[in-house]
Amino acid sequence: MEDSKETPNNNNNKGLVIRVLEALKQASKDLQNDLHNNTPTKSSAAAASAECDTPSVNALLELETESDDLFFDDPKLSPLSRHLSRLKSLIEDLRLHRHDLLLRRRRQISRVAGSIESEIQAWIDRESLGGLVQALRNHDDDDPSAAIDLLSALQRRLSRGGFDRDLQDLVLDAGVLPAVDSVVRDARAPVRVREACAEAVAALVRFNKDVFLVPPMGPTARALVSMASARALAALTSLIVSVKSPFVDEIRSNGDVETIVGLLGPGEDVEIRAGALECAMEMGYYGRKEAVEAMMGAGVVERLVGMERKGGGDGGFGGCVGRFAVQLEVGEGLRGRERRAFKVEILRAVREAVSTDDEDDQALCATIIAEVLWGSTPY
């Protein structure tokens, strides 16, 4: 059997290791919380005994005994085994009624418990990331659920909050970004996997764009636009917000501004139109003059007026022309002179987009012009 393939026995053993590690991680977290929330006012034999007889301590010691054989074959778990042995030794000190050491030992125990939690999380991250890259290389077109589950786990891990250099290094070492980005660009891959990979790319760039923004991003932008799905457009919008004007420049140079504006048309699914609307708004906010000119030339205002027009059957698109004008007004991409010129252009386009013979259209025109002139709240 090839080395890259897992036997059922290996898979079962790995599953057992993961369950034990998750239990150890939770017990370590519980122990740290216990020590943080129950600081003794003085050292005493009773306090030492109480510190040694808690569910979290008992769980850790029980799991330490069970883990010896499980962790023996994995050298990456050697530091964890050492931390567990150290923790056991510290707790035994207290159980021998060395209550004079209580305050010092409880600080040491808390640090060791924190190290145990960190080691376990690193092992789980390493296994999960390696499994993700492997799953993307060998994804099953008929059942992509394994790859999608791992991609969802990656997004949850990245969104926990706060910068984690260890996680960043593991992601880099595993080659996660090239793996997910290549699937985004692969038109032959299942759409669901491509969408999940697109969301993962956006999550990685949000996590640290200085590290995970690998130029050129033009092919990724083009792939997202060509997918023309609500999830792909949401990932594209997230990347625009993260990368700002340079990413809008990439979209414009691809000739994809016109495609995005085209998705605002009445023939598109409502969710896709809503996704394209958010994308257009962020392009208006971050786009430089050339990008906004491309949007205007593609008829963005006329399409936004159409989304506001009564009887369109869309619902929920009111005020989008005024909002677009505000995005240009307060955005980062345009100079003051350019903002003023585009406001005039928006007003002209609104007047041309409505019928002079339709009272409802005229009323809509008056409303939109007022919002453009006096401002509309961006949301």
C-alpha positions as CSV (number, residue, x, y, z in Angstrom):
1,M,0.0,0.0,0.0
2,E,1.3,3.5,-0.8
3,D,2.6,5.6,2.1
4,S,0.1,8.4,1.4
5,K,-2.9,6.2,2.0
6,E,-4.4,5.6,5.5
7,T,-5.4,2.1,6.6
8,P,-8.7,1.8,8.5
9,N,-6.8,0.9,11.6
10,N,-4.6,4.1,11.3
11,N,-7.7,6.2,10.7
12,N,-9.4,4.7,13.8
13,N,-6.3,5.3,15.9
14,K,-6.0,8.9,14.7
15,G,-9.7,9.4,15.5
16,L,-9.1,8.1,19.1
17,V,-6.0,10.4,19.5
18,I,-8.1,13.4,18.4
19,R,-10.8,12.6,20.9
20,V,-8.3,12.3,23.7
21,L,-6.6,15.5,22.7
22,E,-9.9,17.4,22.6
23,A,-10.7,16.1,26.0
24,L,-7.3,17.1,27.3
25,K,-7.6,20.5,25.8
26,Q,-11.0,21.1,27.4
27,A,-9.7,19.8,30.8
28,S,-6.6,22.2,30.5
29,K,-8.9,25.1,29.8
30,D,-11.2,24.2,32.7
31,L,-8.2,24.0,35.0
32,Q,-6.9,27.4,34.0
33,N,-10.4,28.9,34.6
34,D,-10.5,27.2,38.0
35,L,-7.2,28.6,39.1
36,H,-8.0,32.0,37.7
37,N,-11.5,32.2,39.4
38,N,-10.6,30.6,42.8
39,T,-7.5,32.3,44.1
40,P,-6.9,31.2,47.7
41,T,-6.3,33.9,50.3
42,K,-3.6,31.8,52.1
43,S,-1.7,28.5,51.9
44,S,-3.2,25.7,53.9
45,A,-3.5,21.9,53.8
46,A,-7.2,22.2,53.1
47,A,-6.6,24.6,50.2
48,A,-4.0,22.3,48.8
49,S,-6.3,19.4,49.0
50,A,-9.1,21.3,47.4
51,E,-6.8,22.4,44.5
52,C,-5.9,18.7,43.9
53,D,-9.4,17.3,43.9
54,T,-11.3,19.1,41.2
55,P,-13.0,17.6,38.1
56,S,-10.5,19.3,35.8
57,V,-7.5,18.0,37.7
58,N,-8.9,14.5,37.9
59,A,-9.8,14.5,34.2
60,L,-6.3,15.6,33.3
61,L,-4.6,13.0,35.4
62,E,-6.8,10.3,34.0
63,L,-6.2,11.3,30.5
64,E,-2.5,11.6,31.1
65,T,-2.5,7.9,32.0
66,E,-4.5,6.9,29.0
67,S,-2.4,9.0,26.6
68,D,1.0,7.2,27.2
69,D,0.4,4.5,24.5
70,L,-1.5,6.7,22.1
71,F,1.1,9.4,21.9
72,F,4.1,7.1,21.8
73,D,4.4,6.8,18.0
74,D,4.0,10.5,17.2
75,P,7.2,12.6,17.8
76,K,5.2,15.8,17.4
77,L,3.3,14.9,20.6
78,S,6.5,14.5,22.7
79,P,6.4,18.1,24.0
80,L,2.8,17.4,25.1
81,S,3.8,14.2,26.9
82,R,6.5,16.2,28.8
83,H,4.0,18.9,29.8
84,L,1.6,16.3,31.1
85,S,4.3,14.6,33.1
86,R,5.3,17.9,34.6
87,L,1.7,18.7,35.5
88,K,1.4,15.4,37.2
89,S,4.5,16.0,39.2
90,L,3.3,19.5,40.3
91,I,-0.1,18.1,41.4
92,E,1.6,15.3,43.3
93,D,3.6,17.9,45.3
94,L,0.3,19.4,46.5
95,R,-1.3,16.0,47.2
96,L,1.6,15.2,49.5
97,H,0.3,18.1,51.7
98,R,3.1,20.5,50.7
99,H,0.7,23.3,51.3
100,D,3.6,25.8,51.7
101,L,4.0,25.5,47.9
102,L,0.4,26.1,47.1
103,L,0.5,29.7,45.7
104,R,3.7,29.1,43.7
105,R,2.7,25.7,42.4
106,R,-0.7,26.9,41.3
107,R,1.0,29.5,39.1
108,Q,3.2,26.8,37.7
109,I,0.3,24.5,37.1
110,S,-1.6,27.2,35.3
111,R,1.4,27.9,33.0
112,V,1.8,24.1,32.2
113,A,-2.0,23.8,31.6
114,G,-1.7,26.7,29.1
115,S,1.2,25.0,27.4
116,I,-0.8,21.7,27.1
117,E,-3.7,23.6,25.5
118,S,-1.3,25.3,23.0
119,E,0.5,22.1,22.1
120,I,-2.8,20.3,21.5
121,Q,-4.2,23.1,19.4
122,A,-1.0,23.1,17.3
123,W,-1.3,19.4,16.7
124,I,-4.9,19.6,15.8
125,D,-4.2,22.6,13.4
126,R,-1.3,20.7,11.8
127,E,-3.4,17.6,11.2
128,S,-6.4,19.6,10.0
129,L,-4.4,21.7,7.6
130,G,-2.5,18.7,6.2
131,G,-5.7,16.9,5.7
132,L,-7.2,19.9,3.9
133,V,-4.4,20.2,1.4
134,Q,-4.6,16.5,0.7
135,A,-8.4,16.6,0.3
136,L,-8.1,19.4,-2.2
137,R,-5.6,17.5,-4.2
138,N,-7.8,14.4,-4.3
139,H,-11.3,15.9,-4.0
140,D,-14.1,13.7,-5.1
141,D,-16.3,15.4,-7.6
142,D,-19.3,13.3,-6.6
143,D,-18.8,13.8,-2.8
144,P,-16.8,16.9,-2.0
145,S,-18.2,17.0,1.6
146,A,-14.8,16.1,3.2
147,A,-13.0,19.0,1.6
148,I,-15.9,21.4,2.3
149,D,-16.0,20.4,6.0
150,L,-12.2,21.0,6.4
151,L,-12.6,24.4,4.6
152,S,-15.3,25.4,7.0
153,A,-13.1,24.3,10.0
154,L,-10.3,26.5,8.6
155,Q,-12.6,29.6,8.4
156,R,-13.8,29.0,12.0
157,R,-10.2,28.7,13.2
158,L,-9.1,31.9,11.4
159,S,-12.1,33.9,12.8
160,R,-11.5,33.1,16.4
161,G,-10.1,36.6,16.9
162,G,-6.6,37.9,17.6
163,F,-3.4,37.3,15.7
164,D,-1.9,33.8,16.1
165,R,1.6,33.6,14.7
166,D,1.8,29.8,15.3
167,L,-1.3,29.3,13.3
168,Q,0.0,31.5,10.5
169,D,3.3,29.5,10.4
170,L,1.4,26.2,10.2
171,V,-0.8,27.5,7.4
172,L,2.3,28.7,5.4
173,D,4.1,25.4,6.0
174,A,1.1,23.3,4.9
175,G,0.8,25.4,1.6
176,V,-2.9,26.1,2.3
177,L,-3.1,29.3,0.3
178,P,-1.7,27.9,-3.0
179,A,-4.0,24.9,-2.6
180,V,-7.2,26.8,-2.1
181,D,-6.4,29.5,-4.6
182,S,-5.6,26.9,-7.3
183,V,-9.1,25.3,-6.8
184,V,-10.7,28.7,-7.1
185,R,-9.1,29.1,-10.5
186,D,-9.9,25.6,-11.6
187,A,-13.1,25.8,-13.6
188,R,-13.3,21.9,-13.6
189,A,-13.6,21.7,-9.8
190,P,-17.0,21.3,-8.2
191,V,-18.7,24.7,-7.7
192,R,-19.4,24.1,-4.0
193,V,-15.7,23.4,-3.4
194,R,-14.6,26.4,-5.4
195,E,-17.0,28.6,-3.4
196,A,-15.7,27.3,-0.1
197,C,-12.1,27.8,-1.3
198,A,-13.0,31.4,-2.3
199,E,-14.3,32.0,1.2
200,A,-11.1,30.5,2.6
201,V,-8.9,32.8,0.4
202,A,-10.9,35.8,1.7
203,A,-10.6,34.6,5.3
204,L,-6.8,34.2,4.9
205,V,-6.4,37.7,3.5
206,R,-8.5,39.1,6.4
207,F,-6.3,37.2,8.8
208,N,-3.1,38.8,7.5
209,K,-3.2,40.4,4.1
210,D,0.5,41.2,4.2
211,V,1.4,37.5,4.3
212,F,-1.5,35.9,2.5
213,L,-2.0,38.4,-0.4
214,V,0.1,36.7,-3.1
215,P,0.2,38.7,-6.4
216,P,-1.0,38.5,-9.0
217,M,-4.5,38.5,-7.7
218,G,-6.0,39.2,-11.1
219,P,-6.6,35.5,-12.0
220,T,-8.3,34.9,-8.7
221,A,-10.6,38.0,-9.2
222,R,-11.4,36.8,-12.7
223,A,-12.3,33.3,-11.4
224,L,-14.6,34.7,-8.7
225,V,-16.4,37.0,-11.2
226,S,-16.8,34.1,-13.7
227,M,-18.4,31.9,-11.1
228,A,-21.2,34.5,-10.8
229,S,-22.6,33.0,-7.6
230,A,-23.7,34.8,-4.5
231,R,-21.0,33.2,-2.4
232,A,-18.2,34.0,-4.9
233,L,-19.4,37.6,-5.1
234,A,-19.4,37.8,-1.3
235,A,-15.7,36.5,-1.3
236,L,-14.9,39.1,-4.0
237,T,-16.4,41.9,-2.0
238,S,-14.5,40.8,1.1
239,L,-11.2,40.9,-0.9
240,I,-12.0,44.4,-2.2
241,V,-12.6,45.6,1.4
242,S,-9.3,43.9,2.6
243,V,-7.1,44.9,-0.3
244,K,-8.8,48.2,-1.3
245,S,-7.9,50.1,-4.4
246,P,-5.2,47.8,-5.8
247,F,-7.7,44.9,-6.0
248,V,-10.3,47.1,-7.8
249,D,-7.5,48.0,-10.2
250,E,-7.0,44.2,-10.9
251,I,-10.7,43.8,-11.5
252,R,-10.7,46.7,-13.9
253,S,-7.6,45.6,-15.8
254,N,-9.3,42.2,-16.3
255,G,-12.3,43.9,-17.9
256,D,-14.5,42.4,-15.2
257,V,-16.1,45.6,-13.9
258,E,-18.6,45.4,-16.8
259,T,-19.4,41.8,-15.9
260,I,-20.1,42.7,-12.3
261,V,-22.3,45.6,-13.4
262,G,-24.1,43.2,-15.8
263,L,-25.1,41.0,-12.8
264,L,-27.2,43.9,-11.6
265,G,-29.6,43.3,-14.5
266,P,-33.2,42.2,-14.1
267,G,-32.5,38.7,-15.5
268,E,-30.3,37.7,-12.6
269,D,-31.3,35.8,-9.5
270,V,-32.1,38.1,-6.6
271,E,-29.3,36.8,-4.4
272,I,-26.8,37.3,-7.2
273,R,-28.1,40.8,-7.8
274,A,-27.7,41.6,-4.1
275,G,-24.2,40.2,-4.1
276,A,-23.3,42.2,-7.2
277,L,-24.8,45.3,-5.5
278,E,-22.5,45.0,-2.5
279,C,-19.6,44.4,-4.8
280,A,-20.4,47.5,-6.8
281,M,-20.8,49.6,-3.7
282,E,-17.3,48.6,-2.5
283,M,-15.8,49.2,-5.9
284,G,-17.4,52.7,-5.8
285,Y,-15.8,53.3,-2.4
286,Y,-12.3,52.0,-3.2
287,G,-12.2,52.4,-6.9
288,R,-10.0,55.0,-8.6
289,K,-11.2,57.2,-11.4
290,E,-10.6,54.6,-14.2
291,A,-12.6,52.0,-12.3
292,V,-15.5,54.3,-11.6
293,E,-15.5,55.4,-15.2
294,A,-15.7,51.8,-16.3
295,M,-18.7,51.3,-13.9
296,M,-20.4,54.4,-15.3
297,G,-19.7,53.3,-18.9
298,A,-21.2,49.9,-18.1
299,G,-24.5,51.5,-17.1
300,V,-24.3,51.1,-13.3
301,V,-26.6,54.0,-12.6
302,E,-29.2,52.8,-15.1
303,R,-29.2,49.3,-13.6
304,L,-29.4,50.7,-10.0
305,V,-32.4,52.8,-11.1
306,G,-34.0,49.7,-12.5
307,M,-33.5,47.9,-9.1
308,E,-35.3,50.8,-7.4
309,R,-38.1,50.9,-9.9
310,K,-41.6,49.7,-8.7
311,G,-42.9,46.5,-10.1
312,G,-39.4,45.0,-10.5
313,G,-40.3,42.2,-8.2
314,D,-37.0,42.4,-6.3
315,G,-37.8,44.2,-3.1
316,G,-35.2,45.6,-0.7
317,F,-33.2,47.6,-3.2
318,G,-34.5,51.1,-2.4
319,G,-32.0,54.0,-2.2
320,C,-29.2,52.2,-3.9
321,V,-28.4,55.0,-6.3
322,G,-28.1,57.5,-3.4
323,R,-26.0,55.0,-1.6
324,F,-23.7,54.5,-4.6
325,A,-23.3,58.3,-4.8
326,V,-22.4,58.5,-1.1
327,Q,-19.8,55.7,-1.5
328,L,-18.1,57.8,-4.2
329,E,-18.4,60.9,-2.1
330,V,-16.8,59.5,1.1
331,G,-14.7,56.8,-0.5
332,E,-10.9,56.5,-0.7
333,G,-10.4,56.1,-4.4
334,L,-11.3,59.6,-5.8
335,R,-10.0,63.1,-5.5
336,G,-12.4,65.9,-4.6
337,R,-12.6,67.2,-8.2
338,E,-13.4,63.7,-9.4
339,R,-16.1,63.2,-6.8
340,R,-17.9,66.4,-8.0
341,A,-17.6,65.4,-11.6
342,F,-19.1,62.0,-11.0
343,K,-22.0,63.4,-9.0
344,V,-23.0,65.4,-12.0
345,E,-22.6,62.3,-14.2
346,I,-24.8,60.3,-11.8
347,L,-27.6,63.0,-11.9
348,R,-27.5,63.0,-15.7
349,A,-27.7,59.2,-15.9
350,V,-30.6,59.2,-13.5
351,R,-32.6,61.6,-15.6
352,E,-31.9,59.6,-18.8
353,A,-32.8,56.3,-17.1
354,V,-36.4,57.3,-16.3
355,S,-39.4,57.8,-18.6
356,T,-40.7,61.3,-19.0
357,D,-44.2,59.9,-19.6
358,D,-44.5,57.8,-16.5
359,E,-45.6,59.5,-13.3
360,D,-44.1,56.8,-11.1
361,D,-40.8,57.1,-12.9
362,Q,-40.8,60.9,-12.5
363,A,-41.5,60.5,-8.8
364,L,-38.7,58.0,-8.5
365,C,-36.4,60.4,-10.4
366,A,-37.2,63.2,-8.0
367,T,-36.5,61.0,-5.0
368,I,-33.2,59.7,-6.3
369,I,-32.0,63.2,-7.3
370,A,-32.7,64.5,-3.8
371,E,-30.8,61.5,-2.3
372,V,-27.8,62.1,-4.6
373,L,-27.8,65.9,-4.0
374,W,-28.3,65.8,-0.2
375,G,-26.8,62.5,0.7
376,S,-28.2,59.1,1.7
377,T,-27.0,57.1,4.6
378,P,-24.5,54.4,3.5
379,Y,-25.3,50.9,5.0
